[in-house]
Structure formats: structure tokens, C-alpha cells
Amino acid sequence: MCSSDLQESAIRKVLDTGTLSVVDFHLDEDGERVFGLAAPVFGNGQPGGSPLGVIYAELDVASKLEPGITVWPGKSPSAELILVEEDGDEVLFVTRLKFAVDNQSKGFLRKPRASNVLAAQLLRNPGIAALLGVDYRGVKSIGAGVPIAGTPWFLLAKIDHDEADDNVQLLAWTITLLGVTLLVLLA
């Protein structure tokens, strides 16, 4: 379905229901990743009745959405936040990925929904609290994800297993050294 067909469908839905409609992620005519919002306009300024018209806005994923959700709150070489959704039998990676993949310059990365990729596990079992598998690069990783209410999207937080394991080992050594120091001081 092309961008104009998606817009037309969303506008018809808003006119029929009088409610906001989200147009899912797609590529616009220039090949940029976008999503759309269609909102009803009511004559009296209050919801209810038939809308007089519709306001439609198409938003660029890279400039409008990614800056607010893909920034990891700390210094980590491998951790990232990724927005994904199910598209048939595939996982669609909506946001740009930290580790560039060939087809990320334009368009979306896709992986099979049946794979062991963390995002695929999340879509198959959205109630799981922790995930262990591989990321989109095939690197062993751990993660967690949540569905975003009112959308078909999921937010996945992931970190390479080796990096997480290094942090746990560092913490264990720190606790051990503090314990030994305390024993020496108390002896």
C-alpha cells in the first residue's frame, strides 16, 4: 500500500469514527521512514458528532521519533532501545539501529518472527519480563520489552551479554575486595 493510500484510509477512518487514527510506519515517496497521524476537527471544538474535517500529519521517524526513544540513559558500548513491530511473519525494526546494518540507510531491517532474535521473542511472548537470545547482529544479548499501548509497537531494551556479564563480575570483585578489606581491618 503506498503512502497516499494509507493517508486516504486513515482519513476515511477518522471521518467514520471521529477518533484519532495512527498510520503505521512506511516509506514515503522519497524512501524515508515515516508514520502518520490523522485527527478529527469538530465544528464546536468538542469531540462528538461528525467531524467537519481531518488534519493529517506525516512525521519523519529519524527526526521526530528516534531522538526521544533511542537514547540510552548511560554510557554503554552495546546497550540500545529499539522500536519494533510485527509485520506478518517478520519482525520489523522501526528505529535506526546502533550498529549500522546495510539496509538501514533507507527502509527497515526485517528478521523472521520464528527466529531467536530478542525482538522476535518479545513479539511471540509479550508478557516475558526478561529475554535471552541474540540481537539483530547475531550477538548473544539480554533484553526486556514492553508493548506501547494503543499501537502495534514494542519497545525493546537490549545489551550484549558479555557487557552485562562484565559488569556483574566487576561488582562481584568489588564486593569481595571490600569484604576482605573489612575482615583485615576488623582483625
Salt bridges, closest charged atoms under 4 A:
GLU8 OE2 - ARG12 NH2 3.03
GLU32 OE2 - LYS106 NZ 2.48
GLU58 OE2 - HIS26 NE2 3.14
GLU66 OE2 - ARG33 NH2 2.85
GLU80 OE2 - LYS158 NZ 3.83
GLU86 OE2 - ARG113 NE 2.61
ASP87 OD2 - ARG110 NH1 2.57
GLU90 OE1 - ARG110 NH1 3.19
ASP135 OD2 - ARG137 NH2 2.61
ASP135 OD2 - LYS158 NZ 3.12
ASP160 OD1 - ARG137 NH2 2.56
ASP160 OD1 - LYS158 NZ 3.11
